[in-house]
Amino acid sequence: MHAELAMAREEATQREATLGAEFELAQAKVRDLQQRLFGRKSERSKGPSELQPRPGYQPARRGQRCGATGHGRKMEAGGNFGEQRVRQLA
């Protein structure tokens, strides 16, 4: 009977060690997933204090500059500008 108790105790100790290792692995997985979900984002936009312009800084104006030439019109093959034949309805 004493041997049976010793064997049962050893089995319980082994089971506890196995469950403890599984628990540590599960905790590590939860920590990793929480860090991925709630951790600091690497591709995050800048905060409001970083977005404020420096004193005396003038950003470049957008759009076409004064005096710059535009795009112009595309030339059709053969140079037929606006010449079209229209069928008359009888």
C-alpha positions as CSV (number, residue, x, y, z in Angstrom):
1,M,0.0,0.0,0.0
2,H,2.9,2.3,0.7
3,A,4.3,1.6,-2.7
4,E,1.0,2.5,-4.4
5,L,0.9,5.9,-2.6
6,A,4.5,6.6,-3.6
7,M,3.6,5.7,-7.2
8,A,0.5,7.9,-7.2
9,R,2.5,10.8,-5.7
10,E,5.1,10.4,-8.5
11,E,2.5,10.3,-11.2
12,A,0.8,13.4,-9.7
13,T,4.2,15.2,-9.6
14,Q,4.8,14.4,-13.3
15,R,1.3,15.5,-14.3
16,E,1.8,18.7,-12.3
17,A,5.1,19.4,-14.1
18,T,3.6,18.7,-17.5
19,L,0.6,20.9,-16.8
20,G,2.9,23.6,-15.4
21,A,4.9,23.6,-18.7
22,E,1.7,23.8,-20.7
23,F,0.5,26.7,-18.6
24,E,3.8,28.6,-19.1
25,L,3.5,28.0,-22.8
26,A,-0.1,29.3,-22.9
27,Q,0.9,32.3,-20.8
28,A,3.7,33.1,-23.2
29,K,1.3,32.9,-26.1
30,V,-1.2,35.2,-24.4
31,R,1.6,37.7,-23.7
32,D,2.8,37.6,-27.3
33,L,-0.8,38.1,-28.6
34,Q,-1.5,40.9,-26.2
35,Q,1.8,42.7,-27.1
36,R,0.8,42.4,-30.8
37,L,-2.7,43.7,-30.2
38,F,-2.2,46.3,-27.5
39,G,1.6,47.0,-27.8
40,R,3.2,50.1,-29.4
41,K,2.5,50.3,-33.1
42,S,5.5,50.7,-35.4
43,E,3.5,52.3,-38.2
44,R,1.6,54.8,-36.2
45,S,1.1,58.4,-37.2
46,K,2.8,61.1,-35.3
47,G,1.1,62.7,-32.3
48,P,-0.3,66.2,-32.3
49,S,2.8,67.7,-30.7
50,E,5.0,66.3,-33.5
51,L,2.7,67.6,-36.2
52,Q,2.9,71.3,-35.2
53,P,5.1,73.2,-37.7
54,R,8.3,74.8,-36.5
55,P,8.2,78.6,-36.1
56,G,9.1,80.4,-39.3
57,Y,8.5,77.3,-41.4
58,Q,6.6,77.9,-44.7
59,P,5.4,74.7,-46.4
60,A,5.5,74.6,-50.2
61,R,2.3,75.7,-51.9
62,R,0.4,73.1,-53.8
63,G,-0.8,73.3,-57.3
64,Q,0.5,74.8,-60.5
65,R,3.0,77.6,-60.1
66,C,2.4,81.1,-61.5
67,G,3.9,81.5,-65.0
68,A,4.3,77.7,-65.6
69,T,3.0,76.3,-68.9
70,G,0.0,74.0,-68.8
71,H,-0.5,70.6,-70.3
72,G,-1.9,71.7,-73.7
73,R,-4.0,69.7,-76.0
74,K,-3.1,66.3,-77.5
75,M,-2.6,66.1,-81.2
76,E,-4.7,63.5,-83.1
77,A,-3.1,61.4,-85.7
78,G,-3.5,63.2,-89.1
79,G,-4.1,66.6,-87.6
80,N,-7.9,66.5,-88.0
81,F,-8.9,68.9,-85.2
82,G,-12.7,69.0,-84.8
83,E,-13.5,67.9,-88.3
84,Q,-16.2,65.3,-88.1
85,R,-18.8,64.2,-90.6
86,V,-22.3,64.2,-89.3
87,R,-25.0,62.1,-90.8
88,Q,-28.2,64.0,-91.4
89,L,-31.4,62.4,-90.4
90,A,-34.0,62.5,-93.2
